[in-house]
Amino acid sequence: MIALSQLNTAEVLRYMGCPPEKADGALTAQVEACAREMLSAVRPRWSWRAVSLTLEEHGVRLENGLLLPGQDLKAHLTGCDRAAVFCATLGAGADALIRRTERLDMGRALTLDCCASAAIEAVCDRIETELQEKFPGYSFPFRYSPGYGDLPLEVQGPILELLDAPRRAGLCATANHLLTPRKSVTALLGVAEGEIERAKRSCLGCPAQGSCQYRKAGGHCGIS
């Protein structure tokens, strides 16, 4: 179980499009208040599974037969013969808090939404650290999520099924392949025996940034 006791307010401000050093006192106070409110609403849950993988012509094949199509993930996992597949969610409380606030104050709702994005990122960072500790002596590229690069969102459902996510984490996917609760993530963390080249992770460097369904929906794939 993961419990969050604080949020990185500088990260929240970046999600809001404001460099932390340019935030005035009033904005900083609002972010801090919203962060406390969001922390009281979230109930993080997660599930994971270690799987072997094979790099194929059209993508990456997991041991259960699931093909994750795309050349970007294939290149990203070069040198890895296993992966830790995981999902994480803040729970329905985060979504409910944002929706309630939208009816009263859209500016505050935006701040809460950015707090939730920072919160799910913090949860994923904690999970990534915990998973790395399960594979001592191994190397890891950064976690990689559907919607990033050319890995389509259509694989969300099969990944959730692999992880038994509806039962274990209360996490499902809509008909449009978006996760619900909305502040949730699915991801793969490659596991390599030798040293691997570490790439920089960034929405700005993502080949899908212009058409990202997560960003259009106000969400986040969890990789940056």
C-alpha atoms as a printed R data frame, in Angstrom:
    type eleno elety resid chain resno       x       y       z
1   ATOM     1    CA   MET     A     1   0.000   0.000   0.000
2   ATOM     2    CA   ILE     A     2   1.245   3.490  -0.847
3   ATOM     3    CA   ALA     A     3   0.358   6.542   1.235
4   ATOM     4    CA   LEU     A     4   1.163  10.095   0.167
5   ATOM     5    CA   SER     A     5   1.859  12.657   2.875
6   ATOM     6    CA   GLN     A     6   2.919  15.578   0.695
7   ATOM     7    CA   LEU     A     7   3.060  16.783  -2.903
8   ATOM     8    CA   ASN     A     8   5.803  18.586  -4.772
9   ATOM     9    CA   THR     A     9   4.222  22.021  -5.202
10  ATOM    10    CA   ALA     A    10   6.833  23.014  -7.778
11  ATOM    11    CA   GLU     A    11   5.700  20.047  -9.879
12  ATOM    12    CA   VAL     A    12   2.070  21.131  -9.500
13  ATOM    13    CA   LEU     A    13   2.972  24.611 -10.724
14  ATOM    14    CA   ARG     A    14   4.721  23.132 -13.750
15  ATOM    15    CA   TYR     A    15   1.579  21.181 -14.604
16  ATOM    16    CA   MET     A    16  -0.267  24.503 -14.395
17  ATOM    17    CA   GLY     A    17   2.173  26.011 -16.881
18  ATOM    18    CA   CYS     A    18   3.742  28.327 -14.314
19  ATOM    19    CA   PRO     A    19   7.497  28.225 -13.601
20  ATOM    20    CA   PRO     A    20   7.759  27.801  -9.816
21  ATOM    21    CA   GLU     A    21  10.034  30.813  -9.467
22  ATOM    22    CA   LYS     A    22   7.360  33.039 -11.071
23  ATOM    23    CA   ALA     A    23   4.490  31.994  -8.811
24  ATOM    24    CA   ASP     A    24   3.278  34.757  -6.505
25  ATOM    25    CA   GLY     A    25   2.250  34.279  -2.900
26  ATOM    26    CA   ALA     A    26  -1.463  33.930  -3.646
27  ATOM    27    CA   LEU     A    27  -0.933  31.219  -6.262
28  ATOM    28    CA   THR     A    28   1.519  29.354  -4.059
29  ATOM    29    CA   ALA     A    29  -0.960  29.455  -1.166
30  ATOM    30    CA   GLN     A    30  -3.745  28.115  -3.410
31  ATOM    31    CA   VAL     A    31  -1.536  25.272  -4.637
32  ATOM    32    CA   GLU     A    32  -0.567  24.345  -1.085
33  ATOM    33    CA   ALA     A    33  -4.199  24.389   0.062
34  ATOM    34    CA   CYS     A    34  -5.351  22.324  -2.913
35  ATOM    35    CA   ALA     A    35  -2.498  19.872  -2.368
36  ATOM    36    CA   ARG     A    36  -3.670  19.252   1.197
37  ATOM    37    CA   GLU     A    37  -7.249  18.832  -0.015
38  ATOM    38    CA   MET     A    38  -6.213  16.380  -2.724
39  ATOM    39    CA   LEU     A    39  -4.054  14.364  -0.340
40  ATOM    40    CA   SER     A    40  -7.083  13.875   1.896
41  ATOM    41    CA   ALA     A    41  -9.108  12.545  -1.066
42  ATOM    42    CA   VAL     A    42  -6.709  10.094  -2.704
43  ATOM    43    CA   ARG     A    43  -6.620   6.384  -1.912
44  ATOM    44    CA   PRO     A    44  -3.780   4.982  -4.038
45  ATOM    45    CA   ARG     A    45  -4.031   1.362  -5.171
46  ATOM    46    CA   TRP     A    46  -1.853  -0.605  -7.543
47  ATOM    47    CA   SER     A    47  -1.170  -3.993  -9.020
48  ATOM    48    CA   TRP     A    48   1.794  -5.482 -10.852
49  ATOM    49    CA   ARG     A    49   3.106  -8.603 -12.538
50  ATOM    50    CA   ALA     A    50   6.534  -9.670 -13.771
51  ATOM    51    CA   VAL     A    51   6.464 -11.063 -17.321
52  ATOM    52    CA   SER     A    52   9.011 -12.295 -19.814
53  ATOM    53    CA   LEU     A    53   8.972 -10.575 -23.199
54  ATOM    54    CA   THR     A    54  10.151 -11.097 -26.753
55  ATOM    55    CA   LEU     A    55  10.964  -8.394 -29.277
56  ATOM    56    CA   GLU     A    56   9.217  -9.164 -32.572
57  ATOM    57    CA   GLU     A    57   8.956  -7.468 -35.950
58  ATOM    58    CA   HIS     A    58   5.810  -5.568 -35.081
59  ATOM    59    CA   GLY     A    59   6.367  -4.861 -31.410
60  ATOM    60    CA   VAL     A    60   6.821  -6.568 -28.051
61  ATOM    61    CA   ARG     A    61   5.181  -9.889 -27.184
62  ATOM    62    CA   LEU     A    62   4.471 -10.609 -23.518
63  ATOM    63    CA   GLU     A    63   4.567 -14.138 -22.137
64  ATOM    64    CA   ASN     A    64   0.750 -14.337 -22.012
65  ATOM    65    CA   GLY     A    65   0.640 -13.762 -25.790
66  ATOM    66    CA   LEU     A    66  -0.312 -10.081 -25.691
67  ATOM    67    CA   LEU     A    67   1.376  -8.110 -28.484
68  ATOM    68    CA   LEU     A    68   2.199  -4.506 -27.626
69  ATOM    69    CA   PRO     A    69   2.523  -3.019 -31.109
70  ATOM    70    CA   GLY     A    70   4.914  -0.278 -32.145
71  ATOM    71    CA   GLN     A    71   8.540   0.335 -32.874
72  ATOM    72    CA   ASP     A    72   9.099   2.911 -30.137
73  ATOM    73    CA   LEU     A    73   8.437   0.502 -27.256
74  ATOM    74    CA   LYS     A    74  10.450  -2.174 -29.042
75  ATOM    75    CA   ALA     A    75  13.454   0.165 -29.254
76  ATOM    76    CA   HIS     A    76  12.900   1.305 -25.667
77  ATOM    77    CA   LEU     A    77  13.035  -2.264 -24.344
78  ATOM    78    CA   THR     A    78  16.084  -3.345 -26.334
79  ATOM    79    CA   GLY     A    79  18.298  -5.295 -23.936
80  ATOM    80    CA   CYS     A    80  15.393  -6.277 -21.682
81  ATOM    81    CA   ASP     A    81  14.067  -9.832 -21.495
82  ATOM    82    CA   ARG     A    82  11.575  -9.114 -18.741
83  ATOM    83    CA   ALA     A    83   9.299  -6.326 -17.631
84  ATOM    84    CA   ALA     A    84   7.347  -5.364 -14.564
85  ATOM    85    CA   VAL     A    85   3.884  -4.412 -15.796
86  ATOM    86    CA   PHE     A    86   1.904  -2.306 -13.346
87  ATOM    87    CA   CYS     A    87  -1.128  -0.098 -12.932
88  ATOM    88    CA   ALA     A    88  -1.842   2.581 -10.363
89  ATOM    89    CA   THR     A    89  -4.767   4.795  -9.471
90  ATOM    90    CA   LEU     A    90  -5.536   7.567  -7.000
91  ATOM    91    CA   GLY     A    91  -9.052   6.169  -6.620
92  ATOM    92    CA   ALA     A    92 -12.457   7.653  -7.339
93  ATOM    93    CA   GLY     A    93 -12.140  10.261  -4.608
94  ATOM    94    CA   ALA     A    94  -9.722  12.396  -6.607
95  ATOM    95    CA   ASP     A    95 -12.047  12.513  -9.619
96  ATOM    96    CA   ALA     A    96 -15.047  13.274  -7.413
97  ATOM    97    CA   LEU     A    97 -13.272  16.165  -5.683
98  ATOM    98    CA   ILE     A    98 -12.327  17.735  -9.011
99  ATOM    99    CA   ARG     A    99 -15.863  17.354 -10.405
100 ATOM   100    CA   ARG     A   100 -17.440  18.924  -7.299
101 ATOM   101    CA   THR     A   101 -15.074  21.852  -7.433
102 ATOM   102    CA   GLU     A   102 -15.698  22.423 -11.161
103 ATOM   103    CA   ARG     A   103 -19.283  23.414 -10.319
104 ATOM   104    CA   LEU     A   104 -18.066  26.102  -7.946
105 ATOM   105    CA   ASP     A   105 -14.655  27.383  -9.005
106 ATOM   106    CA   MET     A   106 -13.020  26.325 -12.277
107 ATOM   107    CA   GLY     A   107  -9.701  27.932 -11.346
108 ATOM   108    CA   ARG     A   108  -9.471  25.942  -8.143
109 ATOM   109    CA   ALA     A   109 -10.612  22.816  -9.978
110 ATOM   110    CA   LEU     A   110  -7.714  23.253 -12.404
111 ATOM   111    CA   THR     A   111  -5.301  23.502  -9.483
112 ATOM   112    CA   LEU     A   112  -6.768  20.346  -7.947
113 ATOM   113    CA   ASP     A   113  -6.472  18.548 -11.288
114 ATOM   114    CA   CYS     A   114  -2.794  19.476 -11.481
115 ATOM   115    CA   CYS     A   115  -2.333  18.337  -7.879
116 ATOM   116    CA   ALA     A   116  -3.837  14.982  -8.846
117 ATOM   117    CA   SER     A   117  -1.475  14.708 -11.823
118 ATOM   118    CA   ALA     A   118   1.478  15.360  -9.525
119 ATOM   119    CA   ALA     A   119   0.076  12.830  -7.051
120 ATOM   120    CA   ILE     A   120  -0.243   9.968  -9.549
121 ATOM   121    CA   GLU     A   121   3.253  10.760 -10.783
122 ATOM   122    CA   ALA     A   122   4.544  10.533  -7.204
123 ATOM   123    CA   VAL     A   123   2.728   7.213  -6.738
124 ATOM   124    CA   CYS     A   124   4.307   5.838  -9.916
125 ATOM   125    CA   ASP     A   125   7.750   7.002  -8.781
126 ATOM   126    CA   ARG     A   126   7.278   5.125  -5.507
127 ATOM   127    CA   ILE     A   127   6.106   2.016  -7.358
128 ATOM   128    CA   GLU     A   128   9.044   2.194  -9.756
129 ATOM   129    CA   THR     A   129  11.485   2.362  -6.845
130 ATOM   130    CA   GLU     A   130   9.778  -0.544  -5.097
131 ATOM   131    CA   LEU     A   131   9.830  -2.670  -8.251
132 ATOM   132    CA   GLN     A   132  13.492  -1.930  -8.921
133 ATOM   133    CA   GLU     A   133  14.305  -3.216  -5.433
134 ATOM   134    CA   LYS     A   134  12.794  -6.557  -6.426
135 ATOM   135    CA   PHE     A   135  15.453  -6.954  -9.143
136 ATOM   136    CA   PRO     A   136  18.792  -6.140  -7.452
137 ATOM   137    CA   GLY     A   137  21.720  -5.762  -9.823
138 ATOM   138    CA   TYR     A   138  19.538  -5.158 -12.886
139 ATOM   139    CA   SER     A   139  19.157  -2.065 -15.075
140 ATOM   140    CA   PHE     A   140  15.927  -0.304 -15.976
141 ATOM   141    CA   PRO     A   141  14.869   2.123 -18.695
142 ATOM   142    CA   PHE     A   142  12.198   4.589 -17.609
143 ATOM   143    CA   ARG     A   143   8.631   3.320 -17.308
144 ATOM   144    CA   TYR     A   144   6.634   3.384 -20.523
145 ATOM   145    CA   SER     A   145   2.862   3.791 -20.830
146 ATOM   146    CA   PRO     A   146   0.214   3.269 -23.516
147 ATOM   147    CA   GLY     A   147  -0.347   6.532 -25.343
148 ATOM   148    CA   TYR     A   148   3.373   7.326 -25.315
149 ATOM   149    CA   GLY     A   149   5.235   7.057 -28.610
150 ATOM   150    CA   ASP     A   150   3.408   4.744 -31.009
151 ATOM   151    CA   LEU     A   151   2.070   2.396 -28.307
152 ATOM   152    CA   PRO     A   152  -1.717   2.737 -28.728
153 ATOM   153    CA   LEU     A   153  -4.220   3.227 -25.945
154 ATOM   154    CA   GLU     A   154  -6.088   0.179 -27.246
155 ATOM   155    CA   VAL     A   155  -3.778  -2.028 -25.148
156 ATOM   156    CA   GLN     A   156  -5.095  -0.542 -21.899
157 ATOM   157    CA   GLY     A   157  -7.869  -3.113 -21.545
158 ATOM   158    CA   PRO     A   158  -5.655  -6.166 -22.133
159 ATOM   159    CA   ILE     A   159  -3.049  -4.816 -19.700
160 ATOM   160    CA   LEU     A   160  -5.710  -4.294 -17.031
161 ATOM   161    CA   GLU     A   161  -6.943  -7.833 -17.649
162 ATOM   162    CA   LEU     A   162  -3.391  -9.166 -17.298
163 ATOM   163    CA   LEU     A   163  -3.105  -7.425 -13.927
164 ATOM   164    CA   ASP     A   164  -6.616  -8.316 -12.724
165 ATOM   165    CA   ALA     A   165  -6.858  -4.563 -12.201
166 ATOM   166    CA   PRO     A   166 -10.652  -4.189 -11.798
167 ATOM   167    CA   ARG     A   167 -10.584  -6.500  -8.791
168 ATOM   168    CA   ARG     A   168  -7.180  -5.693  -7.340
169 ATOM   169    CA   ALA     A   169  -7.058  -1.924  -7.920
170 ATOM   170    CA   GLY     A   170 -10.604  -0.877  -8.869
171 ATOM   171    CA   LEU     A   171  -9.259   0.268 -12.232
172 ATOM   172    CA   CYS     A   172 -11.037  -0.109 -15.576
173 ATOM   173    CA   ALA     A   173 -10.905   1.322 -19.106
174 ATOM   174    CA   THR     A   174 -13.650   3.119 -21.029
175 ATOM   175    CA   ALA     A   175 -14.783   2.274 -24.565
176 ATOM   176    CA   ASN     A   176 -12.346   4.988 -25.702
177 ATOM   177    CA   HIS     A   177  -9.502   3.200 -23.866
178 ATOM   178    CA   LEU     A   178  -9.108   5.884 -21.208
179 ATOM   179    CA   LEU     A   179  -8.638   4.793 -17.633
180 ATOM   180    CA   THR     A   180 -11.262   5.205 -14.956
181 ATOM   181    CA   PRO     A   181 -10.768   6.563 -12.351
182 ATOM   182    CA   ARG     A   182  -9.176   9.183 -14.583
183 ATOM   183    CA   LYS     A   183  -6.085   9.844 -12.483
184 ATOM   184    CA   SER     A   184  -4.592   6.434 -13.153
185 ATOM   185    CA   VAL     A   185  -1.697   4.933 -15.078
186 ATOM   186    CA   THR     A   186  -0.665   1.660 -16.696
187 ATOM   187    CA   ALA     A   187   3.018   1.188 -17.453
188 ATOM   188    CA   LEU     A   188   5.844  -1.216 -18.219
189 ATOM   189    CA   LEU     A   189   9.210  -1.092 -16.518
190 ATOM   190    CA   GLY     A   190  11.820  -2.986 -18.527
191 ATOM   191    CA   VAL     A   191  14.298  -5.212 -16.680
192 ATOM   192    CA   ALA     A   192  17.757  -5.779 -18.206
193 ATOM   193    CA   GLU     A   193  20.677  -7.862 -16.969
194 ATOM   194    CA   GLY     A   194  23.368  -5.582 -18.421
195 ATOM   195    CA   GLU     A   195  23.872  -1.849 -18.652
196 ATOM   196    CA   ILE     A   196  21.481  -0.050 -20.987
197 ATOM   197    CA   GLU     A   197  21.421   3.409 -22.489
198 ATOM   198    CA   ARG     A   198  19.132   5.671 -20.499
199 ATOM   199    CA   ALA     A   199  16.891   7.902 -22.598
200 ATOM   200    CA   LYS     A   200  15.343  11.136 -21.353
201 ATOM   201    CA   ARG     A   201  11.627  10.893 -20.679
202 ATOM   202    CA   SER     A   202   9.501  13.858 -21.627
203 ATOM   203    CA   CYS     A   203   6.123  14.760 -23.102
204 ATOM   204    CA   LEU     A   204   8.039  17.191 -25.328
205 ATOM   205    CA   GLY     A   205  10.087  14.334 -26.738
206 ATOM   206    CA   CYS     A   206   7.130  11.997 -27.225
207 ATOM   207    CA   PRO     A   207   6.297  11.198 -30.850
208 ATOM   208    CA   ALA     A   208   2.596  11.259 -29.921
209 ATOM   209    CA   GLN     A   209   2.564  14.654 -28.226
210 ATOM   210    CA   GLY     A   210   0.495  16.282 -30.995
211 ATOM   211    CA   SER     A   211  -2.230  13.641 -30.845
212 ATOM   212    CA   CYS     A   212  -1.981  12.418 -27.253
213 ATOM   213    CA   GLN     A   213  -5.438  11.378 -26.049
214 ATOM   214    CA   TYR     A   214  -4.335  11.678 -22.433
215 ATOM   215    CA   ARG     A   215  -3.401  15.344 -22.811
216 ATOM   216    CA   LYS     A   216  -6.567  16.113 -24.780
217 ATOM   217    CA   ALA     A   217  -8.621  14.603 -21.955
218 ATOM   218    CA   GLY     A   218  -6.654  16.468 -19.298
219 ATOM   219    CA   GLY     A   219  -4.888  13.343 -18.153
220 ATOM   220    CA   HIS     A   220  -1.371  12.053 -18.128
221 ATOM   221    CA   CYS     A   221   0.317   8.844 -19.163
222 ATOM   222    CA   GLY     A   222   2.659   8.897 -16.191
223 ATOM   223    CA   ILE     A   223   6.037   8.929 -17.907
224 ATOM   224    CA   SER     A   224   7.221  12.468 -17.173
